[in-house]
Amino acid sequence: MFVQALKRLFTISAAEAEFSRRGFRCVDPLIQNRLERVGRVFIDGYLAALDAPSSQVISERLNIAEPEFRGFAYEGAAMGLALLDSVTPWRTDRLSKFIDGPASCHVYMAHVGAGWAFARLRFFYRRVESFLPGLDPLLRWLAIDGYGFHEGYFRWREFIEQQHRPARLSADALRVFDQGLGRSLWFVVGGSVADAVRRISAFPADRQADLWSGLGLACTYAGGISEDGLQSLLEAAGQHLGQVRQGAAFAAKARLRAGNLVPHTENACLILCGVPADVAARITDDALEGVSSSAGPRSYALWRRRVIEHFVAGRCVA
């Protein structure tokens, strides 16, 4: 009864994924349909988590989604479970059991999804770093990425147009937040490279690198970009090309871990990184060697920096 009341309180309508509802603009109906579908699949996964009694039942519902979009369903489910864990102090193991079980191959997306729950409950937590302390000490920083995406997606006028900096974030956390904000930008601009570049360029210089990282990740994972668009992105990135490549490599790793590599991710890696997706993903694995997760946000920052340095040094360009 209580969980059902929570479901009614926290429900999200599928209409929230429509560009007309969000105020996003897109000149290509095919790209708009694709990006709206991503949002709908996420919401379906979120509602499945609020509905289903166990991780296994949730997984069965999520796996109805096509493999290409399935990661977004798991991301949404993680948001729902994190939210339930946060508001039912007598049971706080739903998300961890989900990640250790059926969501293990979608572990990156699940941690990102948990950050959406923080965004909805941010007034109850003094600092985002204190949210979900039981999760993986390295990957839990992806929840801050998810927080950034949520704010850009639902509050883009404030966080993208007005370039608002969220309160109570450390400098390290703000960088991860901006990566998520950069991912959301791909949706806000409806897959327009020119608009994305223009909006990033309007941000203070100290925030642009992380926004570029998120943009590279989003267009590589979610798609909706042509070969010409990828080439334009490659040329426009300039000094931030290493960050774009790092984002693309992270996207490749997430898809390969989940076993749902798709042609647009492979193509994006070939154009943006100069290597196939499996090579880009392996670079992210190699960059983790010797990185201690106990160092908190600096471990995550070091992981990203090593990937960037690998690309900038040109050691992996075919």
BALOBA-1460 file (C-alpha; in Angstrom, 3 decimals):
// residues 318
<rec num="1" residu="m" x="0.000" y="0.000" z="0.000"/>
<rec num="2" residu="f" x="2.781" y="2.406" z="0.968"/>
<rec num="3" residu="v" x="4.831" y="1.659" z="-2.164"/>
<rec num="4" residu="q" x="1.750" y="2.182" z="-4.316"/>
<rec num="5" residu="a" x="1.262" y="5.579" z="-2.720"/>
<rec num="6" residu="l" x="4.899" y="6.375" z="-3.493"/>
<rec num="7" residu="k" x="4.366" y="5.318" z="-7.086"/>
<rec num="8" residu="r" x="1.492" y="7.765" z="-7.426"/>
<rec num="9" residu="l" x="3.593" y="10.478" z="-5.817"/>
<rec num="10" residu="f" x="6.716" y="9.926" z="-7.940"/>
<rec num="11" residu="t" x="5.192" y="8.793" z="-11.220"/>
<rec num="12" residu="i" x="6.532" y="10.301" z="-14.447"/>
<rec num="13" residu="s" x="4.352" y="10.527" z="-17.528"/>
<rec num="14" residu="a" x="5.682" y="9.252" z="-20.861"/>
<rec num="15" residu="a" x="4.760" y="12.694" z="-22.207"/>
<rec num="16" residu="e" x="7.749" y="14.110" z="-20.294"/>
<rec num="17" residu="a" x="9.990" y="12.652" z="-23.011"/>
<rec num="18" residu="e" x="8.309" y="14.631" z="-25.801"/>
<rec num="19" residu="f" x="10.343" y="17.504" z="-27.222"/>
<rec num="20" residu="s" x="7.256" y="19.703" z="-27.307"/>
<rec num="21" residu="r" x="6.861" y="19.187" z="-23.554"/>
<rec num="22" residu="r" x="10.527" y="19.842" z="-22.825"/>
<rec num="23" residu="g" x="10.834" y="22.827" z="-25.148"/>
<rec num="24" residu="f" x="13.564" y="21.146" z="-27.208"/>
<rec num="25" residu="r" x="13.866" y="21.865" z="-30.925"/>
<rec num="26" residu="c" x="14.882" y="19.441" z="-33.659"/>
<rec num="27" residu="v" x="14.789" y="19.942" z="-37.412"/>
<rec num="28" residu="d" x="15.060" y="16.224" z="-38.257"/>
<rec num="29" residu="p" x="11.976" y="14.126" z="-37.367"/>
<rec num="30" residu="l" x="14.005" y="10.895" z="-37.414"/>
<rec num="31" residu="i" x="16.490" y="12.225" z="-34.864"/>
<rec num="32" residu="q" x="13.678" y="13.625" z="-32.737"/>
<rec num="33" residu="n" x="11.846" y="10.293" z="-32.762"/>
<rec num="34" residu="r" x="15.018" y="8.511" z="-31.736"/>
<rec num="35" residu="l" x="15.857" y="10.810" z="-28.849"/>
<rec num="36" residu="e" x="12.253" y="10.883" z="-27.649"/>
<rec num="37" residu="r" x="12.261" y="7.097" z="-27.693"/>
<rec num="38" residu="v" x="15.299" y="7.078" z="-25.439"/>
<rec num="39" residu="g" x="13.315" y="9.135" z="-22.939"/>
<rec num="40" residu="r" x="10.250" y="6.905" z="-23.170"/>
<rec num="41" residu="v" x="12.283" y="3.732" z="-22.621"/>
<rec num="42" residu="f" x="13.936" y="5.333" z="-19.594"/>
<rec num="43" residu="i" x="10.540" y="6.217" z="-18.130"/>
<rec num="44" residu="d" x="9.244" y="2.699" z="-18.833"/>
<rec num="45" residu="g" x="12.175" y="1.288" z="-16.870"/>
<rec num="46" residu="y" x="11.606" y="3.723" z="-14.036"/>
<rec num="47" residu="l" x="7.929" y="2.793" z="-13.739"/>
<rec num="48" residu="a" x="8.779" y="-0.916" z="-13.937"/>
<rec num="49" residu="a" x="10.997" y="-0.522" z="-10.869"/>
<rec num="50" residu="l" x="8.223" y="1.179" z="-8.933"/>
<rec num="51" residu="d" x="5.811" y="-1.576" z="-9.968"/>
<rec num="52" residu="a" x="7.698" y="-4.843" z="-9.738"/>
<rec num="53" residu="p" x="8.263" y="-6.789" z="-6.506"/>
<rec num="54" residu="s" x="11.776" y="-8.085" z="-7.254"/>
<rec num="55" residu="s" x="14.887" y="-7.415" z="-9.321"/>
<rec num="56" residu="q" x="14.219" y="-10.498" z="-11.400"/>
<rec num="57" residu="v" x="10.703" y="-9.407" z="-12.312"/>
<rec num="58" residu="i" x="11.981" y="-5.923" z="-13.083"/>
<rec num="59" residu="s" x="14.659" y="-7.399" z="-15.343"/>
<rec num="60" residu="e" x="12.107" y="-9.448" z="-17.251"/>
<rec num="61" residu="r" x="10.168" y="-6.283" z="-18.003"/>
<rec num="62" residu="l" x="13.258" y="-4.298" z="-18.938"/>
<rec num="63" residu="n" x="14.474" y="-6.942" z="-21.351"/>
<rec num="64" residu="i" x="11.397" y="-6.387" z="-23.492"/>
<rec num="65" residu="a" x="13.153" y="-3.276" z="-24.792"/>
<rec num="66" residu="e" x="15.279" y="-3.734" z="-27.901"/>
<rec num="67" residu="p" x="18.941" y="-4.341" z="-27.023"/>
<rec num="68" residu="e" x="19.952" y="-0.989" z="-28.544"/>
<rec num="69" residu="f" x="17.732" y="0.891" z="-26.079"/>
<rec num="70" residu="r" x="17.832" y="-1.558" z="-23.168"/>
<rec num="71" residu="g" x="20.534" y="0.314" z="-21.275"/>
<rec num="72" residu="f" x="18.198" y="3.284" z="-20.929"/>
<rec num="73" residu="a" x="15.536" y="1.016" z="-19.413"/>
<rec num="74" residu="y" x="18.028" y="-0.215" z="-16.806"/>
<rec num="75" residu="e" x="19.070" y="3.360" z="-16.129"/>
<rec num="76" residu="g" x="15.450" y="4.306" z="-15.454"/>
<rec num="77" residu="a" x="14.915" y="1.280" z="-13.223"/>
<rec num="78" residu="a" x="17.959" y="2.219" z="-11.163"/>
<rec num="79" residu="m" x="16.454" y="5.649" z="-10.619"/>
<rec num="80" residu="g" x="13.244" y="4.082" z="-9.334"/>
<rec num="81" residu="l" x="15.020" y="1.683" z="-6.989"/>
<rec num="82" residu="a" x="17.346" y="4.377" z="-5.643"/>
<rec num="83" residu="l" x="14.344" y="6.563" z="-4.968"/>
<rec num="84" residu="l" x="12.526" y="3.762" z="-3.113"/>
<rec num="85" residu="d" x="15.642" y="2.978" z="-1.069"/>
<rec num="86" residu="s" x="15.910" y="6.632" z="-0.077"/>
<rec num="87" residu="v" x="12.343" y="6.999" z="1.166"/>
<rec num="88" residu="t" x="11.994" y="3.602" z="2.896"/>
<rec num="89" residu="p" x="14.715" y="3.548" z="5.567"/>
<rec num="90" residu="w" x="13.626" y="0.079" z="6.715"/>
<rec num="91" residu="r" x="14.739" y="-1.338" z="3.333"/>
<rec num="92" residu="t" x="17.664" y="0.150" z="1.468"/>
<rec num="93" residu="d" x="19.053" y="-2.772" z="-0.533"/>
<rec num="94" residu="r" x="16.930" y="-2.722" z="-3.682"/>
<rec num="95" residu="l" x="19.424" y="-0.882" z="-5.860"/>
<rec num="96" residu="s" x="22.492" y="-2.774" z="-4.646"/>
<rec num="97" residu="k" x="20.783" y="-6.133" z="-5.269"/>
<rec num="98" residu="f" x="19.732" y="-4.944" z="-8.711"/>
<rec num="99" residu="i" x="23.283" y="-3.871" z="-9.605"/>
<rec num="100" residu="d" x="24.845" y="-7.044" z="-8.194"/>
<rec num="101" residu="g" x="22.264" y="-9.139" z="-10.025"/>
<rec num="102" residu="p" x="20.444" y="-8.527" z="-13.306"/>
<rec num="103" residu="a" x="21.902" y="-5.060" z="-13.881"/>
<rec num="104" residu="s" x="25.549" y="-6.098" z="-13.537"/>
<rec num="105" residu="c" x="26.160" y="-5.808" z="-17.274"/>
<rec num="106" residu="h" x="24.505" y="-2.370" z="-17.236"/>
<rec num="107" residu="v" x="26.465" y="-1.252" z="-14.179"/>
<rec num="108" residu="y" x="27.478" y="2.122" z="-15.638"/>
<rec num="109" residu="m" x="23.949" y="3.020" z="-16.699"/>
<rec num="110" residu="a" x="22.578" y="1.905" z="-13.327"/>
<rec num="111" residu="h" x="24.899" y="4.216" z="-11.408"/>
<rec num="112" residu="v" x="23.966" y="7.099" z="-13.704"/>
<rec num="113" residu="g" x="20.284" y="6.366" z="-13.137"/>
<rec num="114" residu="a" x="20.763" y="6.530" z="-9.382"/>
<rec num="115" residu="g" x="21.775" y="10.160" z="-9.819"/>
<rec num="116" residu="w" x="18.347" y="10.969" z="-11.220"/>
<rec num="117" residu="a" x="16.891" y="9.911" z="-7.871"/>
<rec num="118" residu="f" x="19.227" y="12.304" z="-6.077"/>
<rec num="119" residu="a" x="18.046" y="15.104" z="-8.365"/>
<rec num="120" residu="r" x="14.457" y="14.440" z="-7.316"/>
<rec num="121" residu="l" x="15.417" y="14.272" z="-3.623"/>
<rec num="122" residu="r" x="18.225" y="16.837" z="-3.558"/>
<rec num="123" residu="f" x="16.545" y="18.991" z="-0.913"/>
<rec num="124" residu="f" x="16.794" y="16.104" z="1.572"/>
<rec num="125" residu="y" x="20.560" y="15.677" z="1.215"/>
<rec num="126" residu="r" x="23.149" y="18.221" z="2.216"/>
<rec num="127" residu="r" x="25.696" y="17.014" z="-0.327"/>
<rec num="128" residu="v" x="25.451" y="14.726" z="-3.335"/>
<rec num="129" residu="e" x="28.660" y="12.993" z="-2.221"/>
<rec num="130" residu="s" x="26.756" y="11.582" z="0.754"/>
<rec num="131" residu="f" x="24.115" y="10.023" z="-1.495"/>
<rec num="132" residu="l" x="24.214" y="6.235" z="-1.965"/>
<rec num="133" residu="p" x="27.379" y="5.603" z="0.056"/>
<rec num="134" residu="g" x="26.962" y="1.835" z="-0.309"/>
<rec num="135" residu="l" x="27.639" y="1.786" z="-4.043"/>
<rec num="136" residu="d" x="30.944" y="1.123" z="-5.782"/>
<rec num="137" residu="p" x="33.394" y="3.799" z="-4.549"/>
<rec num="138" residu="l" x="34.538" y="4.607" z="-8.093"/>
<rec num="139" residu="l" x="31.363" y="4.208" z="-10.134"/>
<rec num="140" residu="r" x="29.161" y="6.015" z="-7.619"/>
<rec num="141" residu="w" x="30.557" y="9.234" z="-9.112"/>
<rec num="142" residu="l" x="28.545" y="8.413" z="-12.197"/>
<rec num="143" residu="a" x="25.497" y="9.249" z="-10.083"/>
<rec num="144" residu="i" x="26.676" y="12.861" z="-10.148"/>
<rec num="145" residu="d" x="26.826" y="12.588" z="-13.934"/>
<rec num="146" residu="g" x="23.207" y="11.427" z="-13.819"/>
<rec num="147" residu="y" x="22.346" y="14.386" z="-11.588"/>
<rec num="148" residu="g" x="23.831" y="16.714" z="-14.197"/>
<rec num="149" residu="f" x="21.898" y="15.082" z="-17.003"/>
<rec num="150" residu="h" x="18.634" y="15.353" z="-15.072"/>
<rec num="151" residu="e" x="19.097" y="19.065" z="-14.417"/>
<rec num="152" residu="g" x="20.001" y="19.764" z="-18.025"/>
<rec num="153" residu="y" x="17.100" y="17.698" z="-19.356"/>
<rec num="154" residu="f" x="14.364" y="18.989" z="-17.053"/>
<rec num="155" residu="r" x="15.750" y="22.427" z="-16.155"/>
<rec num="156" residu="w" x="17.761" y="23.303" z="-19.260"/>
<rec num="157" residu="r" x="16.838" y="26.978" z="-19.280"/>
<rec num="158" residu="e" x="18.368" y="27.374" z="-15.837"/>
<rec num="159" residu="f" x="21.373" y="25.086" z="-16.186"/>
<rec num="160" residu="i" x="22.232" y="25.451" z="-19.884"/>
<rec num="161" residu="e" x="20.908" y="28.829" z="-20.955"/>
<rec num="162" residu="q" x="21.640" y="30.581" z="-17.654"/>
<rec num="163" residu="q" x="24.650" y="28.344" z="-16.893"/>
<rec num="164" residu="h" x="23.643" y="27.905" z="-13.261"/>
<rec num="165" residu="r" x="26.154" y="26.102" z="-11.033"/>
<rec num="166" residu="p" x="24.467" y="23.672" z="-8.644"/>
<rec num="167" residu="a" x="24.824" y="24.383" z="-4.956"/>
<rec num="168" residu="r" x="26.881" y="22.333" z="-2.498"/>
<rec num="169" residu="l" x="29.105" y="20.630" z="-5.066"/>
<rec num="170" residu="s" x="32.836" y="20.321" z="-4.632"/>
<rec num="171" residu="a" x="35.068" y="21.280" z="-7.552"/>
<rec num="172" residu="d" x="35.562" y="17.583" z="-8.377"/>
<rec num="173" residu="a" x="31.838" y="16.880" z="-8.253"/>
<rec num="174" residu="l" x="31.056" y="19.892" z="-10.446"/>
<rec num="175" residu="r" x="33.291" y="18.486" z="-13.172"/>
<rec num="176" residu="v" x="31.355" y="15.221" z="-13.159"/>
<rec num="177" residu="f" x="28.078" y="17.145" z="-13.037"/>
<rec num="178" residu="d" x="29.146" y="19.051" z="-16.152"/>
<rec num="179" residu="q" x="29.865" y="15.812" z="-17.974"/>
<rec num="180" residu="g" x="26.236" y="14.831" z="-17.371"/>
<rec num="181" residu="l" x="25.097" y="18.306" z="-18.352"/>
<rec num="182" residu="g" x="26.993" y="17.909" z="-21.619"/>
<rec num="183" residu="r" x="25.171" y="14.641" z="-22.261"/>
<rec num="184" residu="s" x="21.810" y="16.307" z="-21.747"/>
<rec num="185" residu="l" x="22.804" y="19.021" z="-24.203"/>
<rec num="186" residu="w" x="22.624" y="16.490" z="-27.043"/>
<rec num="187" residu="f" x="18.899" y="16.138" z="-26.341"/>
<rec num="188" residu="v" x="18.272" y="19.821" z="-25.697"/>
<rec num="189" residu="v" x="19.660" y="20.773" z="-29.127"/>
<rec num="190" residu="g" x="17.901" y="17.903" z="-30.872"/>
<rec num="191" residu="g" x="21.119" y="16.368" z="-32.162"/>
<rec num="192" residu="s" x="22.378" y="19.580" z="-33.785"/>
<rec num="193" residu="v" x="26.178" y="19.696" z="-33.661"/>
<rec num="194" residu="a" x="26.239" y="23.391" z="-34.564"/>
<rec num="195" residu="d" x="23.841" y="24.290" z="-31.736"/>
<rec num="196" residu="a" x="25.726" y="22.118" z="-29.256"/>
<rec num="197" residu="v" x="29.035" y="23.761" z="-30.134"/>
<rec num="198" residu="r" x="27.493" y="27.220" z="-29.870"/>
<rec num="199" residu="r" x="26.034" y="26.529" z="-26.436"/>
<rec num="200" residu="i" x="29.214" y="24.980" z="-25.044"/>
<rec num="201" residu="s" x="31.257" y="27.906" z="-26.338"/>
<rec num="202" residu="a" x="29.044" y="30.270" z="-24.332"/>
<rec num="203" residu="f" x="30.039" y="28.602" z="-21.035"/>
<rec num="204" residu="p" x="33.000" y="29.787" z="-18.954"/>
<rec num="205" residu="a" x="36.238" y="28.271" z="-20.213"/>
<rec num="206" residu="d" x="36.752" y="26.214" z="-17.053"/>
<rec num="207" residu="r" x="33.539" y="24.256" z="-17.689"/>
<rec num="208" residu="q" x="33.819" y="23.602" z="-21.407"/>
<rec num="209" residu="a" x="36.097" y="20.555" z="-21.335"/>
<rec num="210" residu="d" x="33.696" y="18.470" z="-19.257"/>
<rec num="211" residu="l" x="30.724" y="19.547" z="-21.368"/>
<rec num="212" residu="w" x="32.594" y="18.355" z="-24.468"/>
<rec num="213" residu="s" x="33.213" y="15.018" z="-22.743"/>
<rec num="214" residu="g" x="29.508" y="14.551" z="-22.085"/>
<rec num="215" residu="l" x="28.592" y="15.550" z="-25.627"/>
<rec num="216" residu="g" x="30.999" y="12.994" z="-27.066"/>
<rec num="217" residu="l" x="29.544" y="10.308" z="-24.830"/>
<rec num="218" residu="a" x="25.921" y="11.129" z="-25.657"/>
<rec num="219" residu="c" x="26.188" y="11.193" z="-29.433"/>
<rec num="220" residu="t" x="28.253" y="7.979" z="-29.386"/>
<rec num="221" residu="y" x="25.928" y="6.059" z="-27.057"/>
<rec num="222" residu="a" x="22.487" y="7.459" z="-27.922"/>
<rec num="223" residu="g" x="23.159" y="8.133" z="-31.594"/>
<rec num="224" residu="g" x="21.224" y="10.510" z="-33.796"/>
<rec num="225" residu="i" x="24.301" y="11.855" z="-35.561"/>
<rec num="226" residu="s" x="25.398" y="11.373" z="-39.177"/>
<rec num="227" residu="e" x="28.922" y="10.802" z="-40.451"/>
<rec num="228" residu="d" x="29.002" y="14.442" z="-41.553"/>
<rec num="229" residu="g" x="27.886" y="15.459" z="-38.072"/>
<rec num="230" residu="l" x="30.637" y="13.376" z="-36.481"/>
<rec num="231" residu="q" x="33.187" y="14.968" z="-38.768"/>
<rec num="232" residu="s" x="31.885" y="18.426" z="-37.866"/>
<rec num="233" residu="l" x="32.120" y="17.562" z="-34.171"/>
<rec num="234" residu="l" x="35.660" y="16.301" z="-34.652"/>
<rec num="235" residu="e" x="36.704" y="19.539" z="-36.331"/>
<rec num="236" residu="a" x="34.890" y="21.826" z="-33.884"/>
<rec num="237" residu="a" x="36.280" y="20.208" z="-30.723"/>
<rec num="238" residu="g" x="39.676" y="21.842" z="-31.121"/>
<rec num="239" residu="q" x="41.631" y="21.732" z="-27.873"/>
<rec num="240" residu="h" x="38.884" y="19.596" z="-26.307"/>
<rec num="241" residu="l" x="39.192" y="16.716" z="-28.766"/>
<rec num="242" residu="g" x="40.729" y="14.551" z="-26.051"/>
<rec num="243" residu="q" x="37.614" y="15.030" z="-23.909"/>
<rec num="244" residu="v" x="35.324" y="14.144" z="-26.836"/>
<rec num="245" residu="r" x="37.321" y="10.973" z="-27.424"/>
<rec num="246" residu="q" x="37.214" y="10.099" z="-23.736"/>
<rec num="247" residu="g" x="33.430" y="10.444" z="-23.746"/>
<rec num="248" residu="a" x="33.129" y="8.295" z="-26.863"/>
<rec num="249" residu="a" x="35.384" y="5.638" z="-25.322"/>
<rec num="250" residu="f" x="33.253" y="5.546" z="-22.162"/>
<rec num="251" residu="a" x="30.165" y="5.080" z="-24.346"/>
<rec num="252" residu="a" x="31.834" y="2.198" z="-26.178"/>
<rec num="253" residu="k" x="32.789" y="0.558" z="-22.874"/>
<rec num="254" residu="a" x="29.219" y="0.811" z="-21.560"/>
<rec num="255" residu="r" x="27.794" y="-0.780" z="-24.693"/>
<rec num="256" residu="l" x="30.380" y="-3.553" z="-24.884"/>
<rec num="257" residu="r" x="29.940" y="-4.356" z="-21.186"/>
<rec num="258" residu="a" x="26.198" y="-4.731" z="-21.838"/>
<rec num="259" residu="g" x="26.688" y="-6.702" z="-25.057"/>
<rec num="260" residu="n" x="24.661" y="-4.213" z="-27.108"/>
<rec num="261" residu="l" x="27.221" y="-2.590" z="-29.387"/>
<rec num="262" residu="v" x="25.439" y="-0.921" z="-32.315"/>
<rec num="263" residu="p" x="26.677" y="0.408" z="-35.674"/>
<rec num="264" residu="h" x="26.381" y="4.071" z="-34.737"/>
<rec num="265" residu="t" x="28.641" y="3.565" z="-31.698"/>
<rec num="266" residu="e" x="31.199" y="1.711" z="-33.791"/>
<rec num="267" residu="n" x="31.075" y="4.426" z="-36.427"/>
<rec num="268" residu="a" x="31.400" y="7.226" z="-33.880"/>
<rec num="269" residu="c" x="34.495" y="5.592" z="-32.373"/>
<rec num="270" residu="l" x="36.080" y="5.162" z="-35.791"/>
<rec num="271" residu="i" x="35.530" y="8.820" z="-36.692"/>
<rec num="272" residu="l" x="36.009" y="10.523" z="-33.339"/>
<rec num="273" residu="c" x="38.673" y="8.273" z="-31.815"/>
<rec num="274" residu="g" x="40.279" y="6.781" z="-34.906"/>
<rec num="275" residu="v" x="39.880" y="3.252" z="-33.534"/>
<rec num="276" residu="p" x="37.092" y="0.614" z="-33.393"/>
<rec num="277" residu="a" x="34.784" y="0.560" z="-30.391"/>
<rec num="278" residu="d" x="36.442" y="-2.478" z="-28.814"/>
<rec num="279" residu="v" x="39.827" y="-0.745" z="-28.880"/>
<rec num="280" residu="a" x="38.352" y="2.441" z="-27.403"/>
<rec num="281" residu="a" x="36.720" y="0.398" z="-24.630"/>
<rec num="282" residu="r" x="39.963" y="-1.414" z="-23.905"/>
<rec num="283" residu="i" x="41.700" y="1.937" z="-23.457"/>
<rec num="284" residu="t" x="39.264" y="2.731" z="-20.618"/>
<rec num="285" residu="d" x="40.108" y="-0.611" z="-19.004"/>
<rec num="286" residu="d" x="43.848" y="-0.049" z="-19.308"/>
<rec num="287" residu="a" x="43.464" y="3.426" z="-17.800"/>
<rec num="288" residu="l" x="42.008" y="1.881" z="-14.632"/>
<rec num="289" residu="e" x="45.101" y="-0.176" z="-13.868"/>
<rec num="290" residu="g" x="46.573" y="0.925" z="-10.576"/>
<rec num="291" residu="v" x="43.771" y="3.379" z="-9.828"/>
<rec num="292" residu="s" x="42.576" y="3.034" z="-6.246"/>
<rec num="293" residu="s" x="38.850" y="3.517" z="-5.897"/>
<rec num="294" residu="s" x="39.342" y="4.539" z="-2.269"/>
<rec num="295" residu="a" x="40.606" y="7.963" z="-3.359"/>
<rec num="296" residu="g" x="37.031" y="9.108" z="-4.022"/>
<rec num="297" residu="p" x="36.415" y="11.652" z="-6.761"/>
<rec num="298" residu="r" x="40.100" y="11.922" z="-7.561"/>
<rec num="299" residu="s" x="40.068" y="8.261" z="-8.645"/>
<rec num="300" residu="y" x="37.325" y="8.972" z="-11.146"/>
<rec num="301" residu="a" x="39.105" y="12.134" z="-12.317"/>
<rec num="302" residu="l" x="42.349" y="10.179" z="-12.736"/>
<rec num="303" residu="w" x="40.561" y="7.515" z="-14.770"/>
<rec num="304" residu="r" x="39.168" y="10.111" z="-17.136"/>
<rec num="305" residu="r" x="42.466" y="11.995" z="-17.349"/>
<rec num="306" residu="r" x="44.390" y="8.866" z="-18.262"/>
<rec num="307" residu="v" x="41.988" y="8.117" z="-21.106"/>
<rec num="308" residu="i" x="42.273" y="11.694" z="-22.365"/>
<rec num="309" residu="e" x="46.064" y="11.605" z="-22.175"/>
<rec num="310" residu="h" x="46.137" y="8.321" z="-24.064"/>
<rec num="311" residu="f" x="44.246" y="9.884" z="-26.963"/>
<rec num="312" residu="v" x="46.098" y="13.190" z="-26.852"/>
<rec num="313" residu="a" x="49.417" y="11.359" z="-26.974"/>
<rec num="314" residu="g" x="48.219" y="9.638" z="-30.140"/>
<rec num="315" residu="r" x="49.223" y="6.173" z="-28.943"/>
<rec num="316" residu="c" x="45.876" y="4.667" z="-29.909"/>
<rec num="317" residu="v" x="45.037" y="6.387" z="-33.165"/>
<rec num="318" residu="a" x="44.991" y="3.872" z="-36.009"/>
